[in-house]
């Protein structure tokens, strides 16, 4: 692991910590509607394909607000960021393992 990857990991987890604090103190600000997710991901410079992969594997799970079948789906921003940060750590570890075997 090089210094840039370490710096990126630290920055990601600092942001995750901040987002967890926001979630704890102001829960409504943590949730984002499914219809707003793409815009938020672009603003955060997060790849939509990686997000969709994590949703498909049920690592990121939506919450339905309301009892109706057509009630909107919401995602937790903190959960999204945490899952993406953990996926980045997994990618870095896998890359290091591959380097060590060569």
Secondary structure, DSSP 8 states (H G I E B T S, - for coil): --HHHHHHHHHHHHHHHHHHHHHHH-HHHHEEEHHHHHHHHHHTT--HHHHHHHHHTTSS--EE-SSSTT--EEEEHHHHHHHHHHHHHHHHHHHHHHHHH-
